[in-house]
Amino acid sequence: MNTTLNAPLDLTNDAPIATAATDPPAVRRLLIGLALGFLGIFIFLPLMVVLVEAFRGGVGLYLKSISTPDARAALRLTLITAAIAVPLNTIFGLAAAWSIGKFEFRGRSLLLSLIDLPFAISPVISGLIYVLMFGLQGWMGPWLRSHDLQVIFAVPGIVLATMFVTFPFVAREVIPLMEAQGTEEEEAARVLGASGWQIFWRVTMPNIRWALLYGVLLSNARAMGEFGAVSVVSGHIRGLTNTLPLHVEILYNEYNFAAAFGVASLLASLALVTLAAKTAVEWVSGRSHNRLH
Amino acid sequence: MKVGHMKIAFRRPSVLPGFGVTLGFTLFYLSLIVLLPLMALAMRTSDLTWSAFVEIVTAPRVVAAFRLSFGTSLVAATINTVFGFIVAWVLVRYPFPGRRLVDAMVDLPFAMPTAVSGIALTTLFVGNGWIGRWLEPLGIQVAFTWLGIVMALILIGLPFVVRAVQPALEDLEIEMEEAAASLGARRSQTFVRVILPSVAPALLTGFAMAFARSLGEYGSVIFIAGNLPMKTEIVPLLIVSNLEQYNYPGATAIALVMLLTSFVFLLFINGLQWWTRRHRMKGIS
């Protein structure tokens, strides 16, 4: 006790003044060690393993494994899926944010919970519900069949399942921000004669653009990386209904580890780019994202 | 809201345009993508008689899968709560080189496709893997046992706890700890009596979120689990194998039980967050 009381009086000491709320160096080192060790095992080592295994057979083999026709078809399908699902969910997220964030109405919090639903649902169930709806034995199965349309085990099913699992991302980022910013600026614009579109583009958009971008990035990462839901509806037809994550699974189960990790490294780079962009967005917008919540 | 002769308004009047259009589109899209398919699941289950439903979900293999899923999720979420708190504490309180990088990397499990995390963890923990080779001589087998499932669930649940606790720790006032110390509290007492109670709701939220996510997790688990019925078969995998055998009633019934469990957790988490917000507001005013 005495030492802590005397410490601040020792003015010759250049070290930062220790207050009663700082922990002793030994405790600090121990906790930092524990934290880094934990993150090392569950974050850094898995990432390293992907890169090391991908290049184990050399760069030539790596390039070959990511440019086979199957891999290219999987990449194409993944890009198509994200290109449909992400913009649709973005439009939805903005519409939901405008109605929920800028207006007060009854049932608002119920609506918020409903939007969050897909987060709480297992990816496998997200796929299952579409099978029950559009599959051969499903609700609309007979009708689809008589019109020669296929949703399950085909691209539309993959897109739908992806839309479901990425459904809340943009809305989740933008709604709290729009809510927090209130309606005064928009009302002022309205009083000065701006139209709805003008208000949205000139007043609201500049305020929410970083959160919107972050939501889009997250939902894109999830759209390209989704495994469980897509796996249930895809049917795993090589070259036709395989996305990149499903292609990784097939290669891995065939013990073709080098190729599996080669394709996996593409997805890992996507994850890293997403994180880098997220960090950049936080940096540019000048505030910690965590504080928004 | 209850204004004498006026009828109760659906919404508070506003000069801003676009309410009808945006709310209409929101409800339409929500119904089409989320509510209608979920209803299909409920309808499908109602095809089953109650006794058939009970028979499916109490079959030994199903019960074993539920026990495994709940058990491993509980262990993983508990470990995440302890270490997630330490990670958040270190990130908020201690400056050290590379802290910003570490902070950014905590979100990696959110961004990383689950299949990639799954094969990476498996490769780390198999007998000759980077970590497995140290555990093998000790007689500890992680890959293809329930321990492997726990590892995968720790990985995917980790960011939930850290990101839930971090803002709560940032909001803590150091003055409170100093006051506690000046009143004679030891650091450990300050921790238990001052710090822990303030972050407890956030910790609980993080725990619940990590647990809920773990229950439904599929992609990162199936590679490391071994997937033996009765032993290392998680509930989502059981749903998939029922589907692959075209046993739709089986898949649907199991899925419904899982879905209801998730909803209970969602309600719990929402309640917690509401309570925390109210609690904090009171603290500020």
Chai-1 contact restraints between the chains, C-beta under 6 A:
chainA,res_idxA,chainB,res_idxB,connection_type,confidence,min_distance_angstrom,max_distance_angstrom,comment,restraint_id
A,T19,B,E178,contact,1.0,0.0,6.0,A-B,restraint_1
A,A20,B,E178,contact,1.0,0.0,6.0,A-B,restraint_2
A,A20,B,A181,contact,1.0,0.0,6.0,A-B,restraint_3
A,A21,B,I174,contact,1.0,0.0,6.0,A-B,restraint_4
A,A21,B,E177,contact,1.0,0.0,6.0,A-B,restraint_5
A,A21,B,E178,contact,1.0,0.0,6.0,A-B,restraint_6
A,R28,B,Y94,contact,1.0,0.0,6.0,A-B,restraint_7
A,L31,B,I86,contact,1.0,0.0,6.0,A-B,restraint_8
A,L31,B,V90,contact,1.0,0.0,6.0,A-B,restraint_9
A,I32,B,V90,contact,1.0,0.0,6.0,A-B,restraint_10
A,I32,B,Y94,contact,1.0,0.0,6.0,A-B,restraint_11
A,I32,B,F96,contact,1.0,0.0,6.0,A-B,restraint_12
A,L34,B,I86,contact,1.0,0.0,6.0,A-B,restraint_13
A,A35,B,I86,contact,1.0,0.0,6.0,A-B,restraint_14
A,A35,B,V87,contact,1.0,0.0,6.0,A-B,restraint_15
A,A35,B,V90,contact,1.0,0.0,6.0,A-B,restraint_16
A,F38,B,F83,contact,1.0,0.0,6.0,A-B,restraint_17
A,F42,B,I154,contact,1.0,0.0,6.0,A-B,restraint_18
A,F42,B,L155,contact,1.0,0.0,6.0,A-B,restraint_19
A,F42,B,L158,contact,1.0,0.0,6.0,A-B,restraint_20
A,I43,B,M105,contact,1.0,0.0,6.0,A-B,restraint_21
A,I43,B,L108,contact,1.0,0.0,6.0,A-B,restraint_22
A,L45,B,L124,contact,1.0,0.0,6.0,A-B,restraint_23
A,P46,B,S117,contact,1.0,0.0,6.0,A-B,restraint_24
A,P46,B,A120,contact,1.0,0.0,6.0,A-B,restraint_25
A,P46,B,L121,contact,1.0,0.0,6.0,A-B,restraint_26
A,V49,B,A120,contact,1.0,0.0,6.0,A-B,restraint_27
A,V49,B,T123,contact,1.0,0.0,6.0,A-B,restraint_28
A,V49,B,L124,contact,1.0,0.0,6.0,A-B,restraint_29
A,V50,B,A120,contact,1.0,0.0,6.0,A-B,restraint_30
A,F92,B,Y29,contact,1.0,0.0,6.0,A-B,restraint_31
A,A95,B,T22,contact,1.0,0.0,6.0,A-B,restraint_32
A,A95,B,F25,contact,1.0,0.0,6.0,A-B,restraint_33
A,A95,B,T26,contact,1.0,0.0,6.0,A-B,restraint_34
A,A96,B,T26,contact,1.0,0.0,6.0,A-B,restraint_35
A,W98,B,T22,contact,1.0,0.0,6.0,A-B,restraint_36
A,S99,B,F19,contact,1.0,0.0,6.0,A-B,restraint_37
A,S99,B,T22,contact,1.0,0.0,6.0,A-B,restraint_38
A,S99,B,L23,contact,1.0,0.0,6.0,A-B,restraint_39
A,S99,B,T26,contact,1.0,0.0,6.0,A-B,restraint_40
A,K102,B,L16,contact,1.0,0.0,6.0,A-B,restraint_41
A,F103,B,R11,contact,1.0,0.0,6.0,A-B,restraint_42
A,F103,B,S14,contact,1.0,0.0,6.0,A-B,restraint_43
A,F103,B,F19,contact,1.0,0.0,6.0,A-B,restraint_44
A,E104,B,R12,contact,1.0,0.0,6.0,A-B,restraint_45
A,F105,B,F10,contact,1.0,0.0,6.0,A-B,restraint_46
A,F105,B,R11,contact,1.0,0.0,6.0,A-B,restraint_47
A,R106,B,F10,contact,1.0,0.0,6.0,A-B,restraint_48
A,L117,B,V34,contact,1.0,0.0,6.0,A-B,restraint_49
A,A120,B,S262,contact,1.0,0.0,6.0,A-B,restraint_50
A,A120,B,L266,contact,1.0,0.0,6.0,A-B,restraint_51
A,S122,B,G216,contact,1.0,0.0,6.0,A-B,restraint_52
A,S122,B,P236,contact,1.0,0.0,6.0,A-B,restraint_53
A,S122,B,M258,contact,1.0,0.0,6.0,A-B,restraint_54
A,P123,B,Y218,contact,1.0,0.0,6.0,A-B,restraint_55
A,V124,B,Y218,contact,1.0,0.0,6.0,A-B,restraint_56
A,V124,B,P236,contact,1.0,0.0,6.0,A-B,restraint_57
A,V124,B,I239,contact,1.0,0.0,6.0,A-B,restraint_58
A,V124,B,V240,contact,1.0,0.0,6.0,A-B,restraint_59
A,I125,B,A255,contact,1.0,0.0,6.0,A-B,restraint_60
A,L128,B,A255,contact,1.0,0.0,6.0,A-B,restraint_61
A,I129,B,P37,contact,1.0,0.0,6.0,A-B,restraint_62
A,I129,B,L38,contact,1.0,0.0,6.0,A-B,restraint_63
A,I129,B,A40,contact,1.0,0.0,6.0,A-B,restraint_64
A,I129,B,L41,contact,1.0,0.0,6.0,A-B,restraint_65
A,Y130,B,P37,contact,1.0,0.0,6.0,A-B,restraint_66
A,L132,B,A40,contact,1.0,0.0,6.0,A-B,restraint_67
A,L132,B,L41,contact,1.0,0.0,6.0,A-B,restraint_68
A,L132,B,R44,contact,1.0,0.0,6.0,A-B,restraint_69
A,M133,B,P37,contact,1.0,0.0,6.0,A-B,restraint_70
A,M133,B,A40,contact,1.0,0.0,6.0,A-B,restraint_71
A,Q137,B,Y248,contact,1.0,0.0,6.0,A-B,restraint_72
A,W139,B,A40,contact,1.0,0.0,6.0,A-B,restraint_73
A,M163,B,I33,contact,1.0,0.0,6.0,A-B,restraint_74
A,F164,B,I33,contact,1.0,0.0,6.0,A-B,restraint_75
A,F167,B,I33,contact,1.0,0.0,6.0,A-B,restraint_76
A,E186,B,L16,contact,1.0,0.0,6.0,A-B,restraint_77
A,E187,B,V15,contact,1.0,0.0,6.0,A-B,restraint_78
A,R190,B,V15,contact,1.0,0.0,6.0,A-B,restraint_79
A,G196,B,P17,contact,1.0,0.0,6.0,A-B,restraint_80
A,G196,B,G18,contact,1.0,0.0,6.0,A-B,restraint_81
A,A221,B,A111,contact,1.0,0.0,6.0,A-B,restraint_82
A,G225,B,P113,contact,1.0,0.0,6.0,A-B,restraint_83
A,F227,B,T114,contact,1.0,0.0,6.0,A-B,restraint_84
A,F227,B,A115,contact,1.0,0.0,6.0,A-B,restraint_85
A,F227,B,G219,contact,1.0,0.0,6.0,A-B,restraint_86
A,G228,B,Y218,contact,1.0,0.0,6.0,A-B,restraint_87
A,G228,B,G219,contact,1.0,0.0,6.0,A-B,restraint_88
A,P245,B,P113,contact,1.0,0.0,6.0,A-B,restraint_89
A,P245,B,A115,contact,1.0,0.0,6.0,A-B,restraint_90
A,V248,B,A115,contact,1.0,0.0,6.0,A-B,restraint_91
A,E249,B,A115,contact,1.0,0.0,6.0,A-B,restraint_92
A,Y252,B,I119,contact,1.0,0.0,6.0,A-B,restraint_93
A,A264,B,V116,contact,1.0,0.0,6.0,A-B,restraint_94
A,L267,B,P113,contact,1.0,0.0,6.0,A-B,restraint_95
A,L267,B,V116,contact,1.0,0.0,6.0,A-B,restraint_96
A,A268,B,V116,contact,1.0,0.0,6.0,A-B,restraint_97
A,A271,B,A111,contact,1.0,0.0,6.0,A-B,restraint_98
A,A271,B,M112,contact,1.0,0.0,6.0,A-B,restraint_99
A,T274,B,A111,contact,1.0,0.0,6.0,A-B,restraint_100
A,L275,B,A104,contact,1.0,0.0,6.0,A-B,restraint_101
A,L275,B,D107,contact,1.0,0.0,6.0,A-B,restraint_102
A,L275,B,A111,contact,1.0,0.0,6.0,A-B,restraint_103
A,T279,B,A104,contact,1.0,0.0,6.0,A-B,restraint_104
A,N290,B,Q166,contact,1.0,0.0,6.0,A-B,restraint_105
A,N290,B,P167,contact,1.0,0.0,6.0,A-B,restraint_106
